[in-house]
Amino acid sequence: MAAKIRSDDEVIVLTGKDKGKRGKVKNVLSTGKAIVEGINLVKKHQKPVPSMKQSGGIVEKEAAIDLSNLAIFNLASNNMDGVRFKIEDGKKMRVFKSNGETIK
């Protein structure tokens, strides 16, 4: 099955502590999760690694969020939208459900 949400898509969070926030997908994992810029920030306690010249401390980083908690954001309608697949010239294309525009 083709992926409805891919890297570099603009998405909106549907549930959780970051509900309503928008961000760009950095990476989609094979476990059905995605890493989104500025969303689901967690604090990680990092040990110092002298051999790699890394200092320790508390580091904020983005954690993965489940794809079911994300919806693709349509910039034309300024609202979240669904994804439909359409075959054009023998290629499978993703299009928005609301207006039928092709997703980059």
SVG drawing of the C-alpha trace seen along z (x, -y; Angstrom):
<svg xmlns="http://www.w3.org/2000/svg" viewBox="-14 -29 53 31">
<polyline fill="none" stroke="black" stroke-width="0.4" points="0.0,0.0 1.3,-3.4 2.1,-6.0 -0.4,-8.8 2.1,-10.9 5.6,-11.2 8.8,-13.2 8.6,-17.0 4.7,-17.0 3.1,-19.7 1.0,-18.0 -1.2,-18.9 -1.4,-17.0 -4.9,-15.6 -4.4,-14.4 -2.1,-14.6 -0.2,-17.4 0.7,-19.1 -2.9,-19.0 -3.5,-21.6 0.2,-22.3 1.6,-22.2 5.0,-21.0 7.0,-19.5 7.7,-15.7 11.4,-15.1 11.3,-11.3 8.7,-8.5 9.7,-5.3 8.8,-1.8 7.0,-1.3 4.1,-3.6 5.5,-6.6 6.9,-9.9 9.3,-12.6 7.9,-16.1 9.9,-19.3 9.1,-21.0 6.4,-18.5 6.5,-16.0 9.6,-17.4 11.1,-15.3 14.1,-15.8 16.9,-13.3 19.6,-12.9 22.8,-12.7 25.9,-11.2 29.2,-12.9 31.3,-11.1 34.8,-12.5 36.1,-10.5 33.6,-12.2 34.0,-15.6 30.3,-15.6 29.3,-17.3 26.6,-15.8 23.4,-17.3 19.7,-17.5 19.0,-17.7 15.6,-18.5 14.8,-16.4 11.8,-15.4 10.3,-12.0 8.3,-9.9 4.5,-10.4 2.1,-7.8 0.8,-8.4 -2.8,-7.9 -2.4,-11.1 -1.4,-13.2 -3.3,-14.6 -1.9,-16.2 -2.4,-20.0 -3.7,-21.6 -2.1,-25.1 -4.6,-26.1 -7.7,-25.6 -5.7,-26.3 -7.2,-23.2 -6.4,-19.6 -7.4,-17.3 -7.5,-13.6 -5.4,-11.9 -6.7,-10.0 -4.7,-8.2 -5.1,-8.8 -3.4,-7.2 -2.1,-9.7 0.1,-8.7 0.7,-5.3 2.0,-6.9 0.2,-6.8 -0.3,-10.3 -1.4,-11.6 -4.2,-14.2 -6.2,-16.1 -9.7,-14.8 -11.3,-18.3 -10.1,-19.9 -8.3,-17.2 -5.0,-19.1 -1.9,-17.0 0.3,-16.9 3.8,-17.9"/>
</svg>
